[in-house]
Amino acid sequence: MDLDQLAALRTPEGSAALTAAADLAGGDPLVAASALRATSVPPTLAAAALTQAELRHRAVGKFGSAAAEMFLTRPGLEQATRRVVADRRAARLYAAGVRTLADLGCGLGADALAAARAGIRVYGVEADPVTAAMAAANAEAAGLAELFTVECGDATGFDVSGVDGVFCDPARRATGTGRRIFDPRAYSPPWDFVTGLAERVPRTVVKVAPGLDHALIPAGAEAEWVGVDGDLVEAALWCGELAEVPRRATLYRQRGAEAHRHELTGSGAAEAPVGPPRRYLYDPDPAVVRAHLVAELATELDATLGDPSIAYLYADQPIRTPYARCLEITDVLPFSLKRLRALLRDRRVGRVEILKRGSALTPEQLRRDLRLAGDAAASLVLTRVDGAPTVLIGQPVDWRLLD
Ligand SMILES: C[S@@+](CC[C@H](N)C(=O)[O-])C[C@H]1O[C@@H](n2cnc3c(N)ncnc32)[C@H](O)[C@@H]1O
């Protein structure tokens, strides 16, 4: 997509092509292309409209119904923040007194739009001209063009002295190849610039990849890991006055159109007590594990670790928690393929889910080696207990039976 194609899509003719393409999105792309070709829409406009329609269709999971009006690029959509996460961040910024915000590298504007919806005046800067034009179009489509304006340029030159707060979500994809960048030092804008922002603006938030090395967390910053329905989606560094706690795990559970938020906080430095496996095993959400909040969760659940280096918790009681899955354990065995196979055969287990932490075994290979047969189902947990390779057999807790 180039600027001319974007401009063409924003004419009445382009808008009609987008409407026609929207009805075809999500189906067979070849059928959609030939259906649009059969209309009077010029071929290049039809192709651009179809691409947009496909991207909008895909974006519904991130942006809900607002996706239908947005202009998107593939890399822009992949890197954009989910609406539920962006709205929460914006609400937190507003509550901290931020009324003017610079979004340095605003992309398609998902975060900036959320801040504008929260009533914050946002100055977006975006290096890529097409992405910048799309962000401006997205602000207009959302009726937020007065609160979110976009300048195309290099964010490192933006004067941040006049704003209350700064948000930066550096690009984590290589320009051209689109490959993921894992080392923050290769982010754009560059990491030194990004972390230096916190020294210049007391209210700075930086979005980073969830794999961020804890050693890179700036001193005094709050590091937050965010999970949505069990997927670890991002981390954010809340710097200066915005830091409320050292570590936070924020989990969203989507139920239809609603999302429930749960937050676990702590120092990130506490150690959970260690003991033998007990009747209930808790498998903490990845955001809790990455935030180093397993000890805080252990306190909530009155649980212990089976091994100091492995994030499975064990307790005598089942407690319903948004922060972990809970399994009822029936057997704890030193790992032996022969013994496990015999036991599962005796119990006629034909289906297993395999969880693992601290085990080098590959679930697919183990599943093949077990040669399962039968109608029963079981959960297998491959792990170490006090350093020894161990397999636990159990079932997910059925809360309906306990409530
Ligand atoms: C991860 S995306 C931002 C996504 C955005 N927060 C959202 O949720 O829609 C990062 C953006 O920063 C832009 N960018 C990278 N380096 C930049 C720079 N030096 N100045 C301005 N923009 C830059 C990239 O083009 C990319 O669109």
The ligand as an ORCA input file, in Angstrom:
! r2SCAN-3c Opt
* xyz 0 1
  C       5.364     -1.185     17.627
  S       4.871      0.015     16.515
  C       3.754      1.004     17.417
  C       2.417      0.377     17.592
  C       1.413      1.236     18.332
  N       1.750      1.415     19.707
  C       0.042      0.612     18.236
  O      -0.386     -0.040     19.187
  O      -0.599      0.763     17.183
  C       6.305      1.006     16.404
  C       6.262      2.067     15.342
  O       7.387      2.924     15.538
  C       7.786      3.418     14.281
  N       9.173      3.917     14.440
  C      10.304      3.194     14.550
  N      11.363      3.995     14.728
  C      10.872      5.268     14.718
  C      11.456      6.544     14.871
  N      12.759      6.702     15.063
  N      10.652      7.623     14.808
  C       9.311      7.488     14.616
  N       8.704      6.304     14.476
  C       9.463      5.210     14.533
  C       7.627      2.232     13.355
  O       7.490      2.660     12.013
  C       6.364      1.571     13.921
  O       5.228      1.970     13.203
*
